[in-house]
């Protein structure tokens, strides 16, 4: 386990790290404590070596290869006690009990002094992430500077920077640079960032005698300036960067050139450069004074009050002062000029001089707008008048320039409202007959179609367009509403009218157009679709404005669908009717499996026997067994085949066998490997469970999924796909090919604007296009809560890995003769020992072997637990994980901490009362840093605890007594619990776990009497019954 940090010292970003390897050292060992009086401090017991640091970063950041001289020893001032430096996170070592004296002490660590380019690459890789892989955790300092990088990027995107000239070192070196300009809200954000800076950001220095004292605000300013300078330089055109030029007409020319070179260094007479630096500072001073003021100048465009007469064209721009820390506070400029009254008194706070500020700010604004300059001829300017042409100029040109310069601008709502501003636009009118019967209709149907020119919700005739053209004004009042109409726009509408063409369109193209994917010919904006007939009904259903048919569960479905599940099943069926792919993205535990099985059962029942075709369901190998069990439970009449293993069907035999099935289950690993085999079958439906497995469209399994033929496609995922824009294209391309355009189109139109620019309009259009095909319900939705029981219990069936199966069979064979040859107490002891050892094998090979070997990828149970916890953590849930084995709890804790980079608590029999109370307090805490995962041994944590912060309970291994398990579950499901609790009981398929679980289910009504406490009741089974109990069935083994 390692944690990576980024600190700053001397203007350099320093990458360093901690490792859990040092936690085993004792205080008495040489070198763990600082030698008093030594010029060089002792090495921190958690210090990560430089070569491992480089290796960890290079695995994540392509091309990361720092020069040898970048790595050196630094002094880290860290909280310490008698044992040495304290770790930054409990992930590295157990917390010590009791009060401990802590002091800030210098320790030696290895660090890399990053170039700015390297720092940007590292921070980019850290945005929005907590780990870079198992055992590589990103510390809070790295996450902090990654946020600062995003802030720097937003400033550069808005061009909030100015050129500068800095003196460096002893004054003999000058560097041209780009520096951020913080105005209003950006300044407040920078102050919040400085206050939230982790102390470790300032922990490193080269001085072992005195701790760093740099203020957080100055450190942030320094780094923000470095990042902005780098981003501006790298955004310059390639042919402008790096060109060397030996002669310049003046120092000013050299400065302008240096602003485009990689390092910005300038050479020449020191006195001349110092003079130029002073000129640059004087030039920037008024701009910086305006930027740092507690108020800012705002300009508001006001419409004419009169609707007729000579004043109907009299617009007004009014000046105001707006408080930076309270944007709702607007004070008219004339109040500032008069300097009297309560509002004027507010302006005088913090030594602010409103008159001087107004003159300075208006002077700067005058450089943007000559009309503002003209208003300064007044002794106390409070605004100016203008006509419709001037108003349009202000709206279309000056407003954006003024905002870019940091001034506030208020415009009429009809201009600023996204999507509702009246503009000339093209609208598609699509007609279809009223739907009498769905039979025979498809999205390939041709529909009557024509283009119209619209202004808002009004359709314009050719005559009306010509009338508008004759007005020759950029702003006209139409039906009481001001509308912007340029001559070019009207000419474009007239040209569109002549060339609009087209009399038919397919229903599929009509849907895409209506949901926002279509574009009219020419340059006019698209105003949507006006539909009639059955296509209008279908659109209303897709957009949620009309209900689709609510279906009863099919007769062969052996279960009860809750109301929200019935809606999901009906929704899947509705989209299938029209051949549209569906993404069911309900929260974990809401029953995606049974909704899908209900649909498959319905399709099987409705199809004539000779026309029945199979559904192919692809899922992680860890849940194949779960699907098989759930199908047997809810749809027992459906023929189901599992396609996996070395003896799986191939060639013509597979095709023949698959055609007999209602459902064929297979895994992602075989999706690509057996693609040529799978594509031979004409599938009825193709279902991808855990569909986030194809989020990367370039992977072989994603390409294989898109390459298979099926009448209908379904993606199941508990991950909120709408939160991961980059992943959405691959899933939608699988469901409805071409719906979101090519990947390049999607990246340009949606991914970059939403992720980089946070464009709300692009996000809205993407939601409109994809939303009809994604159904996501949360456990917290009021309508869902009403449908759910307070406690929802479910079995999680997992398979064994080949290693587990081999160990299992070998141990059964080894003990079989021993059981048969003994009797009485001795036999009972052997049976109980066999039960325990087989449970250990089902848990993990490393637990059974007790060899401290690798953990990841060797246990079907652990793989499935990790998948489910990833989903629950992404939803912000907290979980309890019960195991009866201390060694398994230790392995789980280590593995989960390395996988998620989050602290995992572990309560066991050796936990003191003080530690136990502290763990409970931390887990129950309401802060975001509260550990979300709590492992408990069944005996130590099964009673006496109140853990209502958890809404998931996982029984990783089973104590074959329902009463004992229920007691453990009730740590979360008890008074004070405000959320529904989901209980997940893990069972290994085809092993003793599945068989004992089935025996208990059959006798549940008398379980307390028949089963008793613990597992002693199993010793009463005969040798033949035990032989059957321990036997490993074929379905137990994953490929």
N, C-alpha and C positions, 0 to 999 in steps of 0.2 A: 504494500500500500504506500502510495506517495501522494503528497499534496503540493501543488505548484503555486508559487506566489510571485507577484510582481511588486517590487518596491522602487522608490525613486531616491536618488542621491546625486547631488552635483549635476542635476539636469539630465541624468541618464536613467533609463528604465532598466532595472536589474531583475533578471529572472533567477529564482532560487527555489529550493524545495525542501520538504521534510519527508522522512520515510519512517515507517513503523519498525524497520529493522533495528533501530537504536533503542527501542523501548525495553529490550531485555537486559540492557546493561545495568549494573548496580552502581550505587553511589560510591562504593569503595574501589571500583576499578579505576585504574590510572587513566587520567585524561578526561574524565567525565566532569571535572570541576575546574574552574578557572584557577590558575596559579596566581596567588596574590603577589602583586608587585611585578608580574611579568609584563613585558611590553606587548606581548601577543597573547590574546585570550585562548583558553582551551576550546577544542572543537565541540560544537553542540552534539549531544547524543542522538539527535534526530536529523542532523544535516544530511542532505542528499548529495551524493558525489556528482561531480561535474559531468562525467561521461554518461551516467544514467540520466541526468537531466537532459542532455543533448539528445540522447536516444529516445526519451519519452516525447519530446517536442517534435523531433524529426519524423516520428511515426504518424503524426497528425498534421504537421505543416509541411507541405511539399517544398523541397529545395532548402530546408533549414540546415545550414552548415556553417556555424559561426567559426571565425578564425580562432586559433589557439589562444592568442593574446586577449581575446574577449573574456575568457574564463579566468577568474582569480579568486583568492580568498577575501572575503569581506567580513566586517564586524556586524553581527546582528544583535541588537539590544532587545532581549526577550524576557518575558516574565519567567522567573526561575524560583526554585526552592532548593532544599538541601540535596535533592537527587540530581539537580541539573536543570537545563532548560525545560520549560513546560511545553507540551505540544499545543498547536493552534486548534486542534480538534480532538474530540474523544475517539475519532476514527483510528488514531494512531496508538493509543494505549488506554488502559483502564484509568478512570479518575481515582485519585487517592481519597481515602476516608478522612473525615475530621478536619478541623481547621489547620491550615498550613501557611506558614510565613512565606510571602511571595515578594520578590524584589525584582527590579529591572536590572539585568546583568548582561554584560557583553559576552558573546560567543562567536567562534569562528564558523563560517559557513562558506560553501562554494556558490558563486553566482556568475551569471553571464551578463556582461554589459551589452545590451542589445543595441544594434543600429536602429534608427527610427523605422526603416523599412521592415526589419525583422520584428520589431515591437508591434507594428500594425498587423503583420501577418499572424502573430501569436494571438493578439487581442481579437482579431476577426474570428479566429477559430474558437475563441471562448465565448462569443456572444450567444446568450440563451442556453448555455450548457453547464452542467455540473460535473461531468466526467468526460474523459477522452477515451474511455475504454475501461475494462476491468482493472481496478487498482490504481488508476491515474485520475485523481480528483483535482478539480480546479478550485483553488482557494478563493476566499472572499475578496482578496486584493486583486486577483486577476479578473474576477467578475466585475469589480468596481472600475478598473481601468478600461475594461471592454465597454462599459456604459459611457465612460468619458469619451471613448472613440466614437461611439454613436452620436453623442452630443456634438463632437467636432465635425462629424460628417454632415449633421443637419445644418450647422452654421455655414459650412462650405456650400452646401446645396442652395442655401438662401443668399449666398454671396455676402455674408456678414463678416467681412474681413477687409483690412486695409494694408497697404504696403508700409514697411518700416525699415529702419536701419539701426542695428544694434552694435554697440561697442562691446568687445569681448576681451577677456584676459586683462592684460596690463594697459589696454588702450591702443595697442598697435594693430589690432585686428578688428575689422568691421565686417558685418554680415548683413546683406539685404534679406529681409524676411517678410512673411505675410503673418499678420497678427489678427486674432479674432476681435470683433466689435460686439460687445454684449449690450443689448438694449432691453429695457422693460422686463418681460417675463424671462428672457434668457439669463439676465443678471440674477433674478430670484432663483432660477433653477441652478445656476452655478453656486450660489450661496448654500442651497440645500445639499448639493453634491459635496461641497467642502465640509459641511457639518457631518455628513454620513461617511466620511473617509475612514476606512478601518485603520487602526493604529499601526498595523504591520506595514502599511504603505510607506511609513517613515522609519522603519526599523533598522535599515542598513546604513552604514557609514564606514569610513576608514579610520575613525577615531575610537580607540578602545578606552579612552579616559573620560569621555563626555558623551552622553546620549544625544541623538539628533534633536534639534529644537525647531526645525522648520515648521512654520504655520501651515495648516492644511490648505488655507486659501491661496497662499503664495505657491505652494507645491502644485496645486490644481491649475493655477494660472500658467505656470511654467510648462507643464505637460500639455495642457490644452493648446497653448501657443505652438509647441513643437508639432503636435498632431495636425493642427490646421495648416501650418506652413508646409508640412509634407504632403497633405492631401491636395492643396492648391497647386504645388509644383508638379505632382504626378498627374494632375488633370490637364496640364498644359499639353499642347500638341507635341508629338514625338520629335518633329523636326525643329521645334523651338528650344528643346532641352539639350543641355550638354554641349552646345556649340561654343567653341572657344573663339575669343576675339581679343586681339592683343592691343588694339588701339581704339580709343574712344574720343569723341569730340569734347566731352566734358565728363566730370564726375557723375552728373545727373544721368547721362547716357549709360555710363558703366553701371550705375545703380539699377536702372530699368532692365539692363541685360542680366545683371546678377539675380534679379527676382525670378528669372527663368532657368538659372543653372541649378544643378543638383545641390550644391552646398551654399550658394549665395555669397561666397567669399569675395571681398573687394580688396584691391591693392592700390597704393598711392600714398600721397602725402597725408600723414596722420591729422594734421591741423585742418586740411581741406575736407577730409572725411568727417571729422568731428563737426565742422561747420555745416556740412550737408545734413548730418544727423539732427542737428539743432533745427535746421530749416524744416525737415520732415516732421519733427515734433511740433513746431509752431503751426504747420499746416494742418496737423491732425487735432490740435488742441480744442478748437471749437466743436468738432465732431464728437470728441470724447466727452466734452463737458455736457453736451446735449444727451449723449447716451447714458451718462451716469446720473442724470437728474432724477429726483423722486416722482416727477410728473413728466408727461410727454405731450407734445402738440398733437391734437386730433383735428381732422377736418371732416365736416358732415355736409353732404350734398342734400339740399332740401328742395322738394318739388314745388312748382307754382301752386299757390292756394286757389287762384282763380282758374276757372275752366273755359271762360270765354273772354273776349276783349283783349286790350293791349297787354294786360298783365298775365295772360294765359301762357306766355312764353318767358316769364321772369323766374329764373332759377336762382338759388342762393347757396354759396359755400360758406358755412359758419365755422369759426375757430373755437376750439375748446382746449382745456388742460385736463388730462386724465391721470389719476393716481396710479402709479405702477403696482402698488400692493393692494389696490381695490379698484378693479377695472370698472365697477359700477359708478364710481365717483367721477362725474364730468362737471367741470366748472367753466362757464362761458368766458371767453377771452376778455370781454368788456368788464367783467368783475375783477379780473387780474389788473387791468389797466387802472381802474378806479381805486383799488386797494382798500375798499371799505366793506363792512358787513361780515356776517358769520363765515360765508364761503371764502372770502379773502383771507380771513384769519387762518383757515385750514391750509391755505397755500404757503403760509409763513413758517411751517414746521421744518425742523432740521436745517434751518438757515437757508431755505430755498428762496431765491429771489425771482419771483414770477415775471417781472417786467424785463429784466435782463435776459432771462431764459427765452421769453417770447420773441424778443428782438433777434436773439441768436438763432433760435429754431426757425423762425420765419425767414431769416436771411438765408439759411441753408435750403429751405423749401423753395425759396425764390429761384434758386439755380435750376430747379426742376420745372417750375411753372411761371411763365411771364406774368400771368394774371395775379399770382401771389405777390410777385415783385411790384406790380402796379398798386396793389392794396397797401404797400408799405409807405406810400405817399401820404396816407392818413396818419394823424398823430397817434391814434390808438386803434389800429386795425382789428376788427372783429370778424372780418369775412369780406366777401365780394359777390356782386351779382353777375349773372351770365345768361345767355340765351340758350336755346335747345342745342345749337351747334357746339357751343362752349361746354354745355352739360355733357354732351356725348364725348367730347374730347377728354373731359375729366374722368368719365366712367371708363372709357376704353384705353386711355393712355396714362394720364397723370396719376390716377389712383394707385395703380400697381407700382409705379416708380416711387411714389411717396411712401407706400408701405415698405418697399424694399429698402428705403433709406431709414426706416425705423419709426416713421410717423404713423399715428392711428388714422384710419379712414373708415367712415361710416357711409354706406351707400343704400339706396332704396331697396326694400326687400324683393321687389320684382326683378331686380338686377342680380342680386346675390344668391337667390334661392336656386340650388342645384336641381336641374330637371324640370323646373316649373317656369323658368323665365320664358316669356313668349318670344318665339323665333319662328321664322318661316322654316318649315320642315316638310319632309316627305312622309306620308302615312300610307300603309298598305291596307287596302280593303279586300278581305277574303271572304267569299261566300260559299256555304255548303248547305245541303238540304237538312231539314230537321231529322234527328236520329230516331228511326222507328225500331231498328234492330241492329245490334253490333255485328251480327253475322255478315261476313263477307267484307267488312271494312278493314282497311289497314292504313298505315302511314305512307304507303306508296300511292294512295288515291290522289288523282289530280283534282284540284279545286279551282273555281273561278277566282281571278285575281286582277286587281288594278291598283295603280298608284294614284294618290291624291296629294295636293299641296294643302297644308294645314297651317293655321295660326292658332296655337293653343288647341282648344277643342272644336274650333270652327274650321270647316272646309271652305277653301277659297276657290272662286271661279277664275277663269282666265281674265274676265273683265275686271274683277276686283284687283287682280295682280297689276294690271295696267294702270289702274287708278292710283294704287300705292306708289308705283314708279313715278307718277307725275308729281307727287308731293315734294320730291327732291329735298327731304330733310332726314337726317339720321335718326331722330327721335320723333315719333308721331303718337298721338293719343288715339287709340282704337277702343271703342266701346268703354270709355272711362279708364282705360289702362294704358300707361306709357309702354311703347314697344320700340326696340331698336331695329331699324331696317336700313341696311346699307344698300346703295345702288347695285353693288356687286351681288349681294344676296338676292335682290329682286330679279336681276338678270339671270342668276343661276336658277331661280325658280321658273322663270319663263323658258329657259333652255331645257330644264327638266320636263316641263309640260310638253314640249315638242318631241322629246326623245324617250318618254317614259315607257312605252311599249309593254309587252308581256301580258298575256291573258290567262295563264294557268300556272300553277305551282303545286308541288307535292305537299301532302299534309305534313310530312316530316320537316321539309324546308320551312313551311309556314310556322310550325312550332318553334323552330330555332329562331326564326325572325321575330316572333312574338316575344320570346324570352330574352331578346337583346343581341342575338348573334348576327342578325341580318344588317345589311347596309344598302341603301338605295343607290341607283346609278347617279353619277354626278357628284356635286360637292354639298348638297343639302344635308342637314342633320336628319336623323331618323326619328320619327315621332311615334313609332310603334305600329301596332296592328289593330285594325277594327274588324272583328270577325263576327260571322253569323252562322247559325245552324249548328251541326254537331261538332265542328271544329271549335266553335266558341264554347260549347259545353265542356269539351275536353280541356281547353285552356283554363277555364274556370276551376276545373277539378285539379289540374296540375298546380295551379297557383294558390290553391286552398280556399278559393272564393266559393266553391260549391262542393258538396259531399260526394264521394264516390260510393258505390254500392257496398253496404255492410253485409258480409257473408257469414253464414253459419259454418262452424267447423265441419269438415267432411265426416261422413258417417263412420269411416274406419279409424278416425283419430281418437285414441284412447286417452283422453285427458280433458282438462277444462282450461280454456283460454280466458285469462283475465280481460276486462274490457279494453285496456290499452293494447294487449296482445292481439285481440280480435281485430282491432283497427290496423295493427301492423300487418297481420296476415291478409286482410282485405286490401291494404295498400299495395302489397307485393303482387297480389292477384290482378289488381287494377292495372299496374304498370306492365305486367306480363301480357295482358290482353292486347296492349298496343305495341308489344315488342320493345319496350323501353327498359333499359337496365336500371336496377335499384340498389342503393347502398343503405342497408339497415345498420345504423350506427348507435343503437341504444346502449346505455350504460351497462357495464358488467352486471350480470345477475337479473336483468329484466326479461330474459327469455328469448334471445335471438334464435336459439336452436329450435325451440318448439314452434315458433312462428314459421320458420323455414320448413320444418317437417310437415306442418299443417298444409302448406302450399304444395309440397311434393305429393302428399297423400291426395289432395284434391285433383292435381293433374293426372295422377295415376287412375283415379276413379272415373274421371270424366272421359278419358281417352278410350276408344274401342280397343279391345284386347289385341287385335292385330296391328294397331297403330301406336301402341305404347312404346315409348323410348326412354332410356335411362337418363337420370340426372348425375352429373359428375360433380362431386364435392371435394375440393382441395383444401387441406388444412395442415397445420403443423403436425408432425408425427405424434407429438405429445397429447393431442386431443382426438386422434383417430378413434381410439377406444371409447372415448366419451361419446362421440357421435354414434358409434355402433350401439352402445348401451341405451342411449336416449331414443334411437330409432326403434329398438326392440321394445322399449317401454311405451312410447306414445304412438308408434305406427307399426304394430307387430305384424300386420298383414303384408307389409312391403318387403319384397325380396331385396336384400342388401348384400353387397360384396365388398370385401376389403382388398384393395390392390396394393400389396406391398410384400416385402420379403423375397428371399432368393428363389422360392418356389412359386412366385406369382405367375399367373397366366401370361402367355406371350403369343404374338402372331395371330393366326386365324382363331386359335383357341380363346384368346382374350376377347376378340370381337364377338364371337359366338356367345360366350358366357356373359359379357356385358349387356348384350341385347335382352337378356332374360331378366335383368335387374331393374328395380325402380331407382335404386341409389347405389352408386359406386363411390367408395371412399378411397382417397389416396392422399399423398403428402406432397409438399412443395419440392422436396428433394427429387421426387420422381416426375414432377410436372415437366421439367426440362429433359431429364434422362430418358423418360418413356414417351416423349412428345410424339415421335413418329408412330408409336402404337396408339396413343390416345386420340390422335387426329383421325384415325380410321373410323371412329364411331361418330355418327351424327347425333350429338347430344341434344336432349330436350332442353335442359337447363344446365348452366355451368355456374357453380357456387364457389366463391373463394371465402373461406373463413379466416379471420385474422388477416384481412386484406391489406393491412399495412405492410405485409411482406412483399408487395409489388410496388411500393411507393417510389422506388427507383426504377424508372422506365427502361434503363439500359441493361438491367440484370437479365440473365437468361431465363429466369422463371417468369419475370414480367412479360418478356417477349413471347414466351411459350403460352402464357395465359391469353394474350391477345390473339395468338395464332390459332387457337382451337375454335371450331365451329359449334354454335349452339343457338337455339331459337331465342333463348333468354339468358341474361346474365345477372347474377346477384353478388354483391360484395358485403360481407359481414365484418364489422369492426367495432370495438368499444372505444377506439381512439377518436377524439373529436377532429375529423378530417378538415373541418372548416377552419381550424386553427393552424393548419400546416399547409399553406398555400402551395408550396413547392411539391407536396405529395399528391395534391388533388388531381392534377392533370393525368397522372398515370392511372389512377383508379377510375376516373371518368372516361378515359380513352378505352379502358377495358370494358366498361359498362355500355357506353354509347359512343362507338368510334367516330371521331371527327367532330364531336359536339362542341368541344372547346378549341377547335382548330389544331394546327400543328403545334408541336412543343415549342418551336421558336416563336410562333404567334402568341402562344399562351404566356411565355416568358416576357415578351415585349408588352403585351396588352394588360396582363394581370400581375404576374409574379414580381417583376421589378417595381412597378408603381406601388403595389401594396406593401411589399417587404421593405423596400428601400425608402420610398417616398411616403408610405402610409397614406395612400390616396383613398379617401373614403368613397369616392365615386366609382373607382375601379373595384373596390371591395363590394359595393352595392350591385354592380353589374354582374360580378362573378357569382354572388349569392343568388341573383335572379336567374342566371343561366343554370346553375347547378342545384339550387335549392329544391326544385321539384323532385329530384331523384335521390335526395338524402333525407332519411327520416331518423332523427336523433331525439330520444326522450331521456330525461335525467331522473334519477331517483328523487331529486329534490323538487321536481315539478309537482304542483298541487294536484293536478288531475291524476298523476301516477301514484302519489302517496296514498290517495284515497282508494286505489285499486290494490295496494300491496298489503300483505300481512305485516305485523310488526317485526316478525323474525322469519327470514326466508332461508330454509336449509336446502343444500344441494350436494350431491356427490360429484367429486371431480375424479374421473377415471383416467389414469395415466398408464403408460406402458413401461416396460423395462428396457434398458439398453442391452446390447448383446453381452457386455461385460457382466451386468447384473444377472442376466439369465444364465450365463455360464456358471457363475458362483452359486446361484440358487440351486440349479440341478445337481451340482457337485456336492453341495452340503446335504441335500435331501438324500442322495444316494449314500452318503457317508453315514447318516444317522438311522437309516431305515432298519438295518439289521440290529442295531443297538437297541432300538425301541422294542422290536419283536423278541429280543432275548432277555428282557428285564420285566420285572413286575413291581406292583405296589408303589411305595414312596420313591424308589429309585427310578421307576418308569415315569412317574409324574414329573420328577426333576428333569429327566431327559426331554420329555415333551415340552415343558415350559422353556427349557434352554433352546430347543429347536425353534419354538415360536419366536423367541426373542432374536435369535440369530437370523432367521428368515425376514423378520421385520427390519433388521438392520440392513440386510442386503437390499430390500425394497426401498429403504431410505436412500442409501448411498454406498457404493463399494468401499469408499475410504472409511466409513464408519465400521463396517464389518471387518475390514483388514487391519484397522487401527494403525495404519502406516504413515499417516500425515501426508498422504499423496495429494495430487491436484484434485480440485473439486469440480470445476466447470465442465459441463458437457457429458458427465458420466452417469447421471441419474435422471430417469424420466420424470420422477416426481419433482425434483428440484428445477428442472427445465420449465415445467408447467407452473410451478409456484412463482418463479421469476417472471414469466410472461404475465401472470395475473397481477402480481404486485406492480409491475410496470404500468399496467392499465389503471390500477387503483390509485397509484401515486400521481399519475397525470390528471386524475380527477380531484386531487387534493384530499383523498380519503386517508384514514389511519387504520392500521390493522394489528390484530393480535395473532401470533403464530404459536401454536401449542405443539410441543414434542415431549415425549417421556424420557428422552435420552439427553444427558448433559453434553456428551461429545457431539451429538447431532446439532444441538443448540449452538455450540461453539462454532461448528462448521457453517451453519446457516448465517450466523452473525457476520462472520468474516466474509463469506461469499456475497451477501446482500449489501454490505457496506462497500465492497469493491465494485459491485455492479452499479449501484445507484449513487455512490458518493454521499450518502446520508447516514447519520448515526443510527445504529440499531441497538435498542436496549435488550438486555438478557437477564431475566430473573430466574434463579435456580436455587437449589437447596443450600448452597454455600453463601448466598447473598445475606448480608447483615440486615437487621431491621432498619438501620439508618439509610443504607443504600437503597433498600426496597422502597422506603417512604419517598426518598428523593426521586427514584425512577418514576413512581406513580405520579408525583407532583409534576415532573417534567412532561410526561406523556399527556397528562390532562391539561397542560398549559394551553392558553389560547393564542400564544404568539406563533409567528410563522416558522420560528426556529425549533419548535417542539419536535422531538424525534417522531416520525410517522409510523415506525415499525417497532413492535414490542414482542420479543420472543419470550415465552414462559415455559418452564418445565411444568408438566401437568400437575404434579404433586405440590410444587412450591407455589404455583400461581393459580391453582384450580379453585381456591376458596378465599374468602376474606378480602378481596380487592374490588375497588370500584374503578372501572376503566371505560367509562361511557364515552370518552373521546373517540373510541374505535367504532367503526360501523362495518368492519369485516373481521371475521374470526376464521382462521385457517387451522384445521387439525391436520398437521403434516403427517403424523403417524397416529395410529388409533389405539385407544385404551378400550378393550372390547367390553365396555359397560356403558350403556346409554346414560345412566344417571351420573356417572363421573364426567362424561363429556359434556352433558348439559350443565353441570355445575361450572365447568370451565367456561362454556359459552356465556353463562350468566354474568361473567365479569363485565361484559359489554352490554348484554341485554338485561337491564335492571332499571330501577327507579332512577330518573335523571337522564335516561337516554331519550334524545329528541329525534333521532333518525332511525330509519329502518336498518336492522342488522342483518347482514348476509353471512351465513355460516357455510364454509366450504370444507367438506370432509374428503380427504384424499384416500383413494383406493387404487392399488395396483391391479390392473386387469389380469385375469388368468392365474392369479397367485392365491395363497391362503387368505390374503386380505379381502379379495372379492368374495370368496366362499364364506368366510366368517361373517362378513357384512350381510350377505344374503340370509344366513342362518338367524342372525339377530333380527333382521327385518321381518322374517316369518314369525318370530316369537316376541315381537315388540310389546304386545299387550301384556305379556307375563314375563318381560325381560328381567325385572328385578328379582323374580323368584327363580327363573330357569338359569339365567346367566350368573347371578350372584355378583360378588365384587371381584374385580380383577379378571384373570384369565384361567383360574383353576378349573372352571367348568369344562374346559377343552380337554383336560387330562382324562375325563371320563369317557371320551370317545374310544371306540374299538380300534384295533390296529388297521382294519380295512378302512374304517372311516377316516383315520389319520392319514393313511396312504392316499386316499382320494383328496383329502384336505390339502396336503402338501404338494400334490402333483402340479406341475407347471403346464398350462395349456398353451397352444400355439399362438393365440391372440395376445399373449402377454408380452411378446417381444417386438420391439421396434426394429425397423430395418437398420 
